[in-house]
Amino acid sequence: MQKFKRKSLYLAMVAAVSTVGMASNAANAAVHVNSNGLGEVLIYPYYTTRAGMDTYMSVVNTTNSSKAVKVRFTEGKNSREVLDFNLYLSPNDMWTAAVVNTTNGAKLITSDKSCTAPAIPAGGKEFVNFAFSGAALEGIQQSGGDGETQSLDRTREGYFEVIEMGTITNTMIDAAVTHVGGVPANCALVQAANMDMGAGSALVVGGQSARANPSTGGLAGTASLIGVAAGTDFGYDPVALDAFAPSHLQNIWNPPGSIFPDLTFADTTSVVFNGGSVVTSSWSSGDATVSALLMHNNIINEYVLDNATLSGTDWVITMPTKRYNVPVHNPALTPDATQLFSPFTHKFWLNGACEPVGLSYWDREEGNVSIVDFSPPAPGGGTSLCWETTVVTFNNSHVLGSANEVNVPVNFENGWLRMAFNASGITAVNGQIDGNGVTHGTAAQSLTSLDGDIYTGLPTVGFMLQDFINQNAAPGIMATYGGNFNHKYTVSIVD
């Protein structure tokens, strides 16, 4: 696979003249993060119903084609599915929903008329614990116990993803999902048990094949964490992946009730824009492709803990490919037959699969650089992120009230922090299988492509949020405010 890297004065001169064209050609040929926010896949880093919050979401079809998409919600400890379904968007359609609290867990509600299969009940659809309950199963599994709680409380926070499965060209199906007077003409057609839009479908509808055409992208969306009582709204955009599905596949449609497609369906060539150059890499699996796109060796963001405004700060850090690479292993069982895959370095059981990180923080005047550890410390000491979705809270701010939380104690009211992912030499029974299929005796936070590119770090998405309270506001004036800011990153790729 050709690589686009600046290794000579000639390449540097060419890039200076035609960087845009080069990047565009590379991006069209392989999976990449779309910096414009449009794509075939949308990864939303967080949902929650804790701390009095609800999560509101939207999915927008910005194209003139009808689309079949998969919507999947996963809990935050080990990315086990709590709900998924198929959504059918007509041209220029927008679908909205909310995740709200229930007595035992959480549920999805919507008043939107766009077609889903199955149909979402009027009272909403409760999240379930089927995928993380029952007997513990060793290895990389989609379901079964994993050593952690099996309570429905676990469904109250996590993250979600939207994956385009294909565009709809069958005239009758297209008409059925298209709105007439604000309501789709015939959702029952796509909700029928025999509906099959897959690449091998033999179903004929209205004299035409029901098969969907390849995905074309153009999906967008938003999410908002709304605290009604507090009067806060932490809004964010999902991460958009484009050119996701392999070009040789007609579509990646799967029926409702199937756990597929997921992020393993990605094309096995990635494109990453790194420091003005374009790096193209080949991988042995689709999830490794997605990991490469999201690999960061540092997360950088701010924190605000101003006493005068009773400010608090939390960071959300989600690793959406961790579930494909980290096995469940009960340490009481010997021998250990499970396999660990790069770039993750620990296996999952009670208290999670903890990834060690390094922390450095500064105040606003560049002063007193310090290294700190999370509290409580991980087994064996050190600083770790243990969950698929971890909330990092500063000085016990607890803005999100997360059950998957770690605390960072800092000495300054305000400042910024750098979180580093570069651990290596970690003991791993049976070693760690790299992205190129090579097994290493010890584990490291790195990923090597089939063509030798070494990506250092961990695949992460997320953001920082902070709240403020104006204690001097006049009576009757809302005095609580919320802000949300994407993480900043550095990337390390060595040929």
Secondary structure, DSSP 8 states (H G I E B T S, - for coil): ---B---SHHHHHHHHHHHHHHHHHHHHHSBEE-TTS-BSEEEEEEEE--TTEEEEEEEEE-SSSEEEEEEEEEETTT--EEEEEEEEE-TT-EEEEEEEE-SSSEEEE----SEEES---TT-EE---GGG-SSB--BS-SSSB-SS---GGGGGEEEEEEEEEEEE--HHHHHHHSEETTEES-HHHHHSTT---STT---EETTEE---B-----EEEEEEEEETTTTEEEEE--EEEES-S-TT-S-----TT---S-GGGS-SEEEEEETTEEEEEE-SSHHHHHHHHHEESEEEEEEE--GGGT-EEEEEEE-TTGGGT--B--TTSSS----EETT----BBTTB--EE-EEEEEETTS---EE---BS--TTSS-EE-SSEEEEEETT--SS--SSEEEE--SSSEEEEEEE-----EEEEEEEE-TTS-EEEEE-SEEE-TT--EEESEE-EEEEEEEEE-TT--TTS--EEEEEEE-EEE-EEE-
